[in-house]
Amino acid sequence: GRWVQGALESMVASNRRAAACLKGHGASACTDVTGFGLLGHLLEMVKASGVGARLELAAVPLLDGALECTAQGIFSSLQPENRRLARAVAN
C-alpha cells in the first residue's frame, strides 16, 4: 500500500544534494543506510576510523509505517543480523 510506495520513493531519491554538502565539508568517506541499516554502516565506519559516535534517536527520521510494521512483527530480512549489532551500543 501507501507505506510501500513511500519506501520505494525514498529509495530512488537522488542523494546528489547530500553528496555536494558532504564534499563541501571535506568528507572523505560516506555510506548509505540500505542493507545493514544505519547502525550496521555506522559501526563499520567508526570501527575502521577508530572513533566513536553518538546518535540522537529522536532525530533519526523513520519511513511512514515503520513503527506500525515492527509492532505487527514485520521486519527486514536482515533484521536478525542488525539486531546482533545492538551489543556494540552503549546507552
C-alpha positions in Angstrom: 0.0 0.0 0.0 0.9 3.6 0.6 3.8 2.7 3.0 5.5 0.6 0.4 5.1 3.3 -2.2 6.7 5.8 0.2 9.6 3.5 0.9 10.2 3.0 -2.8 10.1 6.7 -3.5 12.6 7.2 -0.7 14.9 4.5 -2.2 15.0 6.1 -5.6 15.5 9.7 -4.4 18.8 11.3 -5.6 21.5 11.9 -3.0 23.1 14.5 -5.2 22.5 17.4 -2.8 23.7 15.5 0.2 26.8 14.4 -1.7 27.6 18.0 -2.6 27.1 19.1 1.0 29.4 16.4 2.3 32.0 17.2 -0.4 31.8 20.9 0.6 32.6 20.0 4.2 35.6 17.8 3.2 34.1 14.4 3.9 36.5 11.6 2.9 34.1 8.7 3.3 30.3 8.1 3.4 27.8 5.3 3.1 24.2 4.8 2.6 22.0 3.1 5.2 20.4 0.5 2.9 21.1 -3.2 3.5 22.6 -3.2 7.0 20.8 -0.1 8.1 22.1 2.9 10.0 23.6 1.0 12.9 25.5 -1.5 10.7 27.0 1.1 8.5 27.8 3.5 11.3 29.6 0.7 13.3 31.5 -0.2 10.2 32.7 3.3 9.6 33.6 4.2 13.3 35.4 0.9 13.8 37.5 1.5 10.7 38.2 5.1 11.7 39.0 4.3 15.4 36.4 6.8 16.6 33.0 6.7 18.3 29.7 8.2 17.5 26.6 9.4 19.3 23.1 9.2 17.8 20.1 11.3 18.8 17.5 8.6 18.1 14.6 11.1 18.3 16.2 13.0 15.3 16.5 9.9 13.1 13.7 10.0 10.5 11.6 6.9 10.0 9.7 5.9 7.0 5.9 6.1 7.3 4.6 2.8 8.6 7.9 1.6 10.1 6.7 1.6 13.7 3.4 0.1 12.7 5.1 -2.7 10.8 7.5 -3.6 13.6 4.7 -3.5 16.1 3.0 -6.2 14.0 6.2 -8.3 13.8 7.1 -7.3 10.3 10.8 -6.8 9.9 13.5 -6.6 7.2 15.1 -9.9 6.2 18.3 -8.5 7.6 16.8 -7.7 11.0 18.4 -10.7 12.9 21.9 -9.6 11.7 21.1 -6.0 12.6 19.8 -7.0 16.0 23.1 -8.7 16.8 24.8 -5.3 16.3 23.0 -4.0 19.3 25.7 -5.4 21.6 28.0 -2.7 20.3 25.7 0.1 21.5 26.2 1.8 24.9 23.2 3.6 26.2 
